[in-house]
């Protein structure tokens, strides 16, 4: 057996080490302390779905999100993301032990991924296949690899019941004896390495850049001074963007009052629409809101207030300093208004310093 941590987080270093023969250092950790979850995460770009992933997975976590370390193992074409979850406190304990043993660059890999799964890649119409064997670091436990990116450990006394329950749901399931990964396959374990993100090791290559710290620092200072020179030109744009973001969030919360936390408005809106069991008959309020957002983006002097949606009609309270600002807003809105929609502004209160009214957008 190679180097590993036991259930009490004690490091055991074995010689000779298989990983060392391959030019790598792998330390196995108990699969019991690592949960592998699979969840749908919407988003077109990697940045979008990575930003939305904590929001999507939070309901499946038993601990606060802030106390857990998440490692993305895979995302398929359907948007299903496989994530390894481990407590940050345990990660810190493991890394401290590695540092004391001069193994800062070692990989931490759950033991279930030491089972070779290279010959179990079946097509969609093939039998489902698991591979299993006894754990070497968890006493009285069985390891099972249920897929290329999934696996776990089961207490030996519960193994038979676990397999029986799985076969009741998947009658075609086959459980085969497993073997350990070969030396040539060690490099394929990189994606299962838990030392990623905030727990990524300090690369030795970065030491080569130490003589360049002062020149790089001076260059960074010059860039900062250059940025200060142009900052005043962009400040007004940033303030307008902030106002626009606040208005967008206000409209979003009015439309989806059940939302507890706003993470990514675009992704969350799409998620709510996908999960909705009934769609709006003709016109969605989200379509109308997108038109209003476009018009309000160019007329920041117009403020939005209370919104109502009833019988294919959206009513939105508006306020401005004068009627000219509201007229400009209506002109912009009517220009972009598609066929089938009509907009009407009803002025309700007119004073020297403020004009208040209600915008009615109807689906014809």
N, C-alpha and C positions, 0 to 999 in steps of 0.2 A: 504493500500500500504506500502511496505517496504521502507527502506532507499534508496535514489536515488539522482542523480544529475539532475538538470533541464537544459534547453537549454542554460542558461547563466552560466553554470558550478557552480551553487550554490548547496551546499550539504543540503539535507533535511533528517533528522533522525526521523524515526517513531518508536513509542513504543506502544505495544510490537512488536518486529521484528520477522517475521516468521523464518528468517535464524538463529536468536539467539536461537529459540526453538529447532532447529536441531543441535545446537552446532557450527554453522558457522555464519559468518557475510558476507552477500552479499549486495552490493550496486549496484543498477541498473543504467545504463548510457543510454542516448538517442541513439537509433539505428541509428538515422540520422547521427551521427558523426562516425559511424563505418561501413566501407564497407566490405562486404563479397564477395571475388572473388574466382573463380574456374579456374585453369589452369593446363595444362599438364606439368609435370616436369620429365625429364628422369633421370635415375640413379638407379643402383641396390641396393646399400647400403643407409642407412639413411644419412650417412655423405655426400655421393655424391649428393643426390637430395636436401638436405638442402643447400649445397654450391651453387647449380645451381638455386635454387628457386628465388633469387632476379633477376637473369639474365632473367628468364622466365616470371616474373610478371611485370618487369619494364615498358613495353610498355602499360600496362593497368593503370598505375598510373598517376594522374594529378599533383602530387607534386614530388619533388626530393626524391629519395629513402632514402637519409640520414635523411630526416625530418619525416620519417614514422616508426611506430612500427608494425612489422608483427608477428602475432600469428597463428601458424599452427593448424587448427581445426581437419583436417583429411586428409588421403591419401589412396585412394582405390587401388585395385590390378592392375588397368589399368594405374596407375601413375597420376591420376587426384588429385590435391592437393587443398583443400579448405583453404583459408587464410583470417583471419580478419585483416583489415588495419585501423589504427587510427593514428592521428598526435601525434608525441612525445610531442609537446608543450602542447596539451590538456591532455595527460597522466600525465605530470608533474604537471599541475594545479590540476587535480583530486587527485593525491597522496599527494600533499601539504595540500589540504583540509582534507583528511583523517587523516594525521598526526596531524593536529591541533585538531581533534576530537577524538584522541586516537583510531583510527581505522586502524592502519598500516597493520594489518594482514587481512583486509577485501578483498573480491573478488570484482572485477569490471566486471560486466557481462552486455552485451547489452540487452536491455529490450525485444527484439523480442524473446530471448531464454527463457523468462518467460512463454511463451505459451507452454502448454503441448502437446508434439508430440508423446507420447509413444504408442498411439493407432492408429497411422497413418502409421505404417511400412507395406507397401504393397510390393508384389512381382513385378518382372519385367513386368508381363502381367496384373497387376491390374491397376485400375484407378489412375491417378495422383491426389494427394490430398494436398490442402493447408489448414491451419487453420488461422483464423484472428479474431481480436477483437480491440476495441478502446484502444489507448495508454493512460496510466495513468500519464505519465510525459511529453508527447509532445502534447500540445493543438491542437485540430482539426486534429489529425493524426490517422491512422490505422496501427496496427501491423500485419504483415503476416509472418508466418513461412512456407517457401516453401520446407523444407526438414529437416532432422535430424540435419544437420550442416549448414543450410542456413536460412536467414531471413532478414527482413528490415522493415522500416516504410515508409508509403506513406501518403501524404497530403490527407485529407478526400475528398477534392474537386476533386482530380484526381483518387480516388479509382475505380469508375465505369469504367473509360476509361482504367485503368491499368489492371483490371480483364478481360475486353473485349478483349484487345490486347493479353493477355496471352492465353485466350481460343481460339483465332484465330490461334495460333500456336500449342496449345495442346487441340484439341476438347474434349478430355475425362477428362479435368481438372475439379475437384470438389473443391469448397471453402466452408469449414464448420466453424461454430462458434467454438471458442477456449475457453479453461479454463486455469487457472493458474496452474503451477506445484505444486504438492503436497509436503508436508514436507519430505516424504520419498525419493522424487526425487531430492532434493536439491543437494545432493552430486554428482549427475550425471552432474552437471553444471561445474565441475572442469575444463573440457577441454575448456570451453568457457570463463574462467577467463582471462582477459587481462593482469593481473599482472604476466607476465612470462618474461623469458630472463633478459634483463637489468633492467626491472621494477619489478622483483620478490622481495617480501618483505624480510626484514632481519629476519630470523627465531629466535625465542626466544631460541631454542635449542642450538644455537651457543654460547649463554652466558655461557653454562655449560663448554665450552672448554677454557674459559678465564684463569683459574688457570694453564692450561697446555701450555700457550703461550711461556714461556721461555724454557721449555724442548723441545717443538716442534721447537722453533727457533734454539736451539743448534743442534738438529738433522738435520734441514734443512741446517745449515752451514756446518756440516760434509759432507752431500751429495754434497754440492757445491764444497767443497775442493776435494772430490773424483772425481767429474766430471772434475775438472781442470786437474787432473793428467792424465786423459785419453783423454783430448781434442786434444792434439797435434797429437794423433794417427788417429783421425777421420777428421782432418782439410783438408787433401788432398782429401779424399773421398768426402767431402762436396763441395770442389771447382770443382771437376770433375762433380758432379751432377748438379751444377749450370751451367756449360758450356753445359752440355747435355740438360738441360731445355731450355736454350737460343736457342740452335740449333733447338730443337723441335718446339719452338714458331715461329722461323723464317720460318721453313718449313710450319707450319700451316698457317701463314699469307700469304705466297706465294700461297698456295693451295686455301685459302678462302680469297681473298683480300677485300671482302665486310664486313668482321668482323671489328666492331668498338672497341670492348673490349674483351680481353681474360679473361675468368673467370675460366673455367675448360675445358682444351683442349679435354679430352676424351669425356665428356658429350656434348660439343658443336659440336664436329665432328660427333657424333652419331645423334645429332639433325639435322644438315645440311643434312646428308645422308637420314634421315627419311622424311624430307620435300622436298627433290629433286623430281621433277616430272619425271625425266628420269635418269636411271642408266647407267653407262658405259657399253658398249656392252660386253666386255670379261673380262678385267682386270681393277680394280679400282686403281687409283694412290695412294689411302690410303694404299692398300695392299703392294705396292712397297715401300712406305715411311716407313712402319713398319719394313721391312727388312733392309732398309738403317739405320734406327735408331738403330736397334740391332747391326749392324756392327760398326757404329760410336760410340756406347756406349763403345766398347772395344778398340777403336782407337781414343782417344781424340786428337791426334796430327794431324788428318786429319780434315780440315775445309771445310764446305759446303758454296757454294755461290749461284749464280743465278740458278733457276730451271725452266724448261719448260716441258709441257705435250702436245703432239700432235701426233695424229694418232697411239695411243697405244704405244707410246714411251716416256719415261721420260729421260730428259737430265739434269744433275746436275753438276755444276762446282765444282771442288775439288782443294785443295791446301795442300801441305805438305812440310816439310823441305827437304826430299829426296825421291828418288824413292822407297826405301825399305819400307817406311811407306805406300805408295800407294799400293805396292804389297801385303803387309800384310792385308791391308783393302780389296783388291780384293779377296784374298784367303778366308778371313772370309765371305765375301758376297757370293762367289760362293759355299761355303760349305752349306749355308742355302737357296740357290736359288732353288725354287720348279720347277718342270717340267712345260714347257710352257713359261719360262722366260729365257732370255739370257742377260749377261752383258758384256760390252766392254769398256775399258778405252782408251781414245785418249789423248796422251800427246801433249800439245800445246806449252808449254813454259818451258824450263829447264835452270836453273841458278845454281850457286854454292850454294846458300842458300835457294832456293825454287823451287818446281816443281808444275806446274799448268797443269790441264787437264780437260777433260769433260767425265763424266761417262754416257754411254748410256745403258739403260735397256729397252729391247724390248720384247713385247709379241709375241711369235711365232705363 
